[in-house]
Amino acid sequence: MKYLSEIIDGLAFTELQGSADIEISAVVFDSRKVTPGCLFVAVKGTVSDGHDYILQAINEGAAAVICEELPSRVTGEVDFLMVADSAVALGIVSANFYDNPSAKLKLVGVTGTNGKTTIATLLYKLFRDMGYKCGLISTVENKINEQVFPSTHTTPDPVELHRLMSDMVEQGCDYCFMEVSSHAIAQHRIAGLNFAGAIFSNLTHDHLDYHKTFEKYLKAKKAFFDDLSSNAFALTNGDDKNGNVMLQNTKAHKKTYGLKSMADYKARILENQFEGLLLQIDNEEVWFKMVGTFNAYNLLAVYAAAMLLDQDKTKILTSLSKLTGARGRFDYIVAPNKIVGIVDYAHSPDAVQNILSTVHDIRKGNEKVITVIGCGGDRDKTKRPIMAKTACEWSDKVVFTSDNPRSEDPAQIIKEMEEGVDPAFKRHTLSIADRREAIKTACMLARPGDIVVVAGKGHEKYQEIAGVKHHFDDMEELVEIFKELS
């Protein structure tokens, strides 16, 4: 329990009706979770408006309400606080309710189109390996030391975020590494957090269903860096044309990493093969277990961040050389007949090109590359033909299939993908809506030594069809199909 006066500390409000000298049992923004004595924050969401549920929250026992607009009628004894933006207010009051846990941790956020999960996960694994207690907030899973919690969003809502970090503080964590999505930035889900550092990986075509334009997508990412304090570091990919944009208005210490351009932290690829990468990082040659140019960037970002967190260079490189990345990111297996199967979360045009160009770079001879790919329903439609075109340009054969069609017709999604295929490539493509059949067909088309890439779902263990989630795991399917065909 906390007094309302404590919870609203630092909150800019235009009006207070009632007394701030009341006890609050919880902070809630979902009217279905209202409990007696709680503070209900009415947030205008993308699907529904919390202001429509204020009276319901009061009837369920809410003691106070934060809102942008007062309801037309009010019943019962309740305090009201008027604010300009209740989404921002939710972050601030959540932080105060949980005693500002992010200020007691060294919190590092990772943003960008691709690489967020791998960089955050590697940082978590690295610092655990070096003996620290730490937390992870990611697309794949949330962790407090070795305890795992399911992840439902790349970046959780503010109440969940601060609760998780409060638990991390209680369990003695020194660090927290988290993914920061563009949605979370735009929706002010990271309001009230104190970041010790921020990392930018890259920016390519994605999420335009939400942001509408690339410029707005860019501005969302940049807003994260604009709000950093002068005590934090801002680390960006100097090889990405948008890397320096992130640094333009930030008060944080500006640092860059890169493989090509002049940068504060430099690396060079010496060897790139299925077994791993040999990199020269700051004049040290180190063998890593991860594969591809995109992972060279991820590893370099992790190294640079660890250096900025005052860790020992030799310890960083020694630990990092032992680690593997996040689940569902370039996971591969080899069938008894020597067919290579790769599962990856690539679900944007650039990510698809990264994966397939990596395969192209490290294959040894005339192996065929057969790619299974779909696009998610109820998401950015403009990238569908581009992803299909990219897959065709970097593959010998492509099988178009379902990803998570959600409420859309899988056949229509595939049709929109096919519109991006050059007529010269069409004879090298198949369309099979059933994802398992698509994966099986790709494996049957493969010969010993060929490479089957299954892109789009990565770590996910479900497929959402007509709004219902069914168990589906690309790696499980590959393993079973390889057994059937052996």
N, C-alpha and C positions, 0 to 999 in steps of 0.2 A: 504493500500500500504506500502511496505517496500523495502529498498534497498537490492540488491542482496548481498552486502557485509555483511549486518546484518544477512541475512538468512543462509549464509554459515559459520557463526561463529562456530568454533570448528570442522568443517568438514575437514577431511584429504583428500585432492585432489592432484593428481599428475600433473595436467596441467590445466591452465585457458587460454582459447582463447577468447579475448575480454576484456571488462571492467566489474568489479564488481560494478561500480558506476551507476547502472541502477535500475529503480523502477520495482518491481514485484507485480502483482495484485493478484496472487493466486499460490498455489502449486498443481500440477496435475500429476498423474501417469497413468491415463486412457486417451488415445488420443481422445476419444469421448467427454471428458469434457474440452478440451482445449479451453481457451478464450484468446483474445488479451492481451498481456503483462504478461502472466503467465510463471512460471518456470515448464518445463516438465521434469519429472524424468523417465528415461527409465529403467524399472525394468524387470529382467528376471523372469517371472512367471512360474507356473507349466503348464499352458495351452498355453500361448503366451509370446512372448518376446517383451518388449516395444521398443527395439532398431529397430524393424521392422517398427515402427510407428513414428520415429523421423521426417522424411521429412513431413509426414502428419501433425504432430504437428506444425512444422515451418510454413507450408502453412496456418494453422488455426490461426497463430498469436503469437505462443510462442516466448517470448523474450529471453529465456535462456534454455539450456538443460543440465542436468546432465546425464552422461552415462559412461559405462565401455569401450565402443568401439566407435570411431568416425565413422559416416557414410561415405561411399565412395565419395559421392558428397553432397555439401551443397549449398542451395540457400537462398538468403535473408540475412538480418542483424540479426545475432543471436550469443549469447555468449555460449561457451561450457565449461563445467567442467568435467574433467576425474577423476573417482574414482575407487577404487578397488572393491567396492560392493555398487551398487546403491540402494539396498534394505535398507541397513544400513543408507545410505545418506538420503533416503526419510524420515526416522524417525527423523533424526537430523534437517533437514531443515523444516519439519513440526512443530517440537517443537519450533524452532526459529521464524517461521512465526507467530505462535500463542502466542508468548511471554512466552514460557516454562511454560504452566499452571500447569503441574504436580508438579513443584517445589513450587507452591503456595497452594497446597493441601497436605493432608496426604493421599498418595495413597497406598493402600494395594492390592496386587495381590494374587489370589488363583489359585493354579494349582494342578493337580492330575487326575487320571482316573475318579474317582467318587467323588461326594460331592462338586464340584466347585460351582455349581449354588446355592445349599442350603447354603453353608457357606457364599458366597458373599451376597446373599439375606438376610440372617439372620443378618449379620453385618450391612447392610444398614437399615433394620427395627429396629435393636437395637439402633443404633445411632440416628435415627429419633425419636424413642420413648424417648430417653434421651435428646431430645431438640436440636440436631445438624442439620444443613443444610448439606446435602450430596448427592452424586451421586452414581449410580449403573450402571455397564456395565456387562451384563450377556447374557446367551443363550436365556433366556425367554424374557427379555425386558431391555431397557436402561432407566434410570430415572434421572432427575435432580430435587431434592426435590420430589414433588408429580406429576411432569409433566412426562408423559410416551412417549417414542420414540420407534418405532419398532426396533427389533433386527434381523439382517440378518446373523450375524456370532457370534460365541462365543466371539471372540476378533476382533473388527473392524480393518480396514486398518489404517495405521499411520495418514493419513490426517484426517480421521473421528474421530479417537481417540483424537487427539490434539484439534480438533474443539469442540468436546463434552466437553472436560475438560476445554477449554477456556470459554464455556458457563457456566459450573459449577462455575468457578471462578467469572464470572460476576454476577451470581445469589447468591453469598455469601457462597458457599459451603466450609466447613472445611475439609471434607473427601470425598474420592472416593474409592469404593470397586469394584474390577473388576476380572472377570475370565481371566485367562491366559492359553490359549490352547497350546498344544505342537506344533501345526501347526504355531501358531503366533510366538512362540519362534524361531522355525527353520527358518521361513521366515523373521525374524527381524522386525516383526510388532510392537514390544515393544521398538525398538531402540529410544533413545531420551527421555524416560520416567524416572522420578526420583521416585523410590519406597521407601516409609517409612517402608514397611514390606512385607514379602512374606510368604504364608502358603502352605504347602504340605499336601495333604490328604492321598493319597495312589497311588500305581501304579500296574495295572494289564493289562491283554491282551486287547489291543485295538489299532486302527489306524495303524496296520502293513501294510495296503495297501499303506500308505503314507511313513512311516518311514522304512519299509522293515524288520527291525530286532528289537527285544525288546531292544537290547543294544543302538541302535540309538534313540529309543523312550525315554529311560532312560536319555541319554545324553542331549536330547532336554530339558527335565524338569530340569536337573541339571544346564544347562547353565543359566537359569533364576536366580538361587541362586548364581552361580559363579560371576555374574555381579552386585550383590547388593553392595551398599556402606557400609562403616564401621558405618554409622549413622543409618542404617536400622536394622530391626530384621528379623531373619530367623526362622520360627516356623514349625516344622515337626512332623509328626505322628511317635512317637517312637516305636509303635507296628508294623509298616510296615517295612519289611526287607530293603526297599530302603530309609527309612526315614533318616538314618544317612549318606547315600551316598550324599544326597542333601547338607549336611553341610560340606563336606570334604574340599572344597576350598573357601568357602564363607568368606568374610571379615565382614559380618553382625554379630550381636549379636545372638548367637545360643541358641534356646530354643526348648523343646520337650513337647508333650502332649501324654497321653495314658491311656488305661484302664487296661492294663496287666503289662507292663514293668515299670521300674523306669523312672520317667519323672518329668519335672519341674511343669507340671500341670496334676493332676490326677483326675480321676472320677471312680465311681463304680456304676453299675446298681443294684438298690434295687428292683424295680418293672418294668415290661415291659408288657404292655397290649394295646389293641386297643385304649383305652382312653388316653394313654400317657405313659410317663416315669418318674419314681422316681429315681433321681440320687443323689449320694453324691459327691459333687464337693468341693475339698479343705475343707473337713470336714463339709460342709453345705449340708443338705438334701433339695432338691428342686424338685418340681413337674413340668414337662414340657408337653406341648400339643403334642409333636412329639413322634413318635413310632420307636422302633427298635434299635439294637446295632449300626448300621451304623449312625443313627441320634444321638446316644450318643457321637460318635466321632465328628460329625459335631458341636454339641452344645458345646463340650469341646474345640474344635478349636476356635470357636467364643468367648467363655469366655476368653481363653488364649490370643487371639489377642487383645481383649478389655482391658485386664489387661496390656498388653504391650504398649497399647496406653494411659496408665496412667488414666484409668477410675476407678471409685469407685466400689469395689467388690459387695457391697450390691445392688447398683443401677443396676449393670450389671445383677445379678441373678434375681432381681425383674422384670426388663424389659423383660429379656430373657424367663422367665417363662410364659409370656403372649403371646408369638409369635408363629406363624405357619410358616412352611417352604415355599419353592418356589412352584409355581403351577406345577402340573403334577409330583410331587414327593410324592409317597405314599398318593395320594388323595383317600379317600374312601367314599362310600355312602352305605346305607342299604335299600334294597327294602322292600316294604310292607310285602312281605312273608319272610322277615328276611335273604334273601341272601345278602351277603356282596360283594360289587364290589370295586376293587382297581385298580387305574390307576397309572402307574409309567413309568418313562423315561428309565428304565433299558435297555441298549442296548449293554452290554458287559457281558461275562460269569460271572465275579465277581459281577457285579451289579444285575444280575438275581438271583444269589445265595443269595446275601444280602437280597433282597426283599422276596424271598420264604422262606429262613431260618427264617426271622423275623416273617412271617405268621405262620410258623411251631411252633415257640417258644411261640407265644401268643394265638394260638387257644386253646379252652378250653376242647375239647373232641374229638369226632369222625367226626368233620366236614371235608368234602372233599375239596381239593384244586384243582381247575380247571384253568389252565393257558393258555392264548391266547398269542402267541408269533410269531414274524417274524424277519427277518433280512433285513437291508437296502441293496438296490442294489448299484452297483458301489462303494462299500466300502470293507473293509477287509473280504475276503472270508474265511480265515482260522478260524475265530471265529464262523462260522455258525454251524458246527456240535457240537462244544463245548457248545454253548448256548443251542442247542436242547437237548443235553445230560444232562446238568445241570437242565433244566426245567423238564425233565422227572424224574430225581432223587429226586426232591423236590415237585412233584405234584402227585395227584392221577390220573388226566387226563390232557392231553395237546392237544391243537388245534393249529397246525401250520398254519400260514397265511401270508399275505403280510404285510410288514412294509411300507417303501417307496421304491418300486422296481426300481424307476428312469428309466434308459434305459434297465434294465435287464428283462428277462422273469420271472414273479413271480413263475411259476411252477418249473423252474430250481433252483431258490433260495431255495424253499421248499425242493426240491430233495436233495440239498447239506446239508440242515439241517438234513434231515432224515437219512443221512449216519452216523450221530453221535449217533443214537438211538440203544441201546442194544436190541437184539431180544426179551428179556423178557419184555421190556416196550412197544413194538410195538402195542400190542392189546389195550393199554391205550391211543393211539394217533389217532388223526384225522387230515386230511389236507384239508383246505378250503381256497382257494386263496382270495376270496372276504372277506375283513376284517369285514365288517358289519355282514355278514352271519356267520363268525367265532365267533364273539362276541355273536351273538344271539344264536347260537348253544350251546356255553358254558353255557349261562344263562339258556337255556332249559334243559341242563343236570343236572343243580344244583338243590338241594333240600333245603328247609328252613334250614338256619344256615351254608350252604356251602359258600365257598369263591371263587369268580371268580377274577383272577388277569389278567389284560390286560397290557402287558409289551411292551415297546419299543418306543412309541411315546410321552407319557406324555403330556406336555404342547402344543405340536404342533397342529395346527388347519387346517392342510392340509395333503393330501396324494399325493405324486408325482408318477405318473404312466406314462410311456413313455415320460418323460420329461415335462409333464403337471401337474400343481398343482391343485388338486380338494379339496374343503372344506371337512374336516373330523376331527372330534374331538372325541377322545375315550370316554371322560366323557359324552359328549352330547349323544353319541350312547348308552352308558350304561343306562343313565336316561330314554331315549325313550324306550329302550327294556324292562326295568323294568316296565314301565307304560303299555306297550303292554301285558306283561305277568301277570300283577297283576289282 
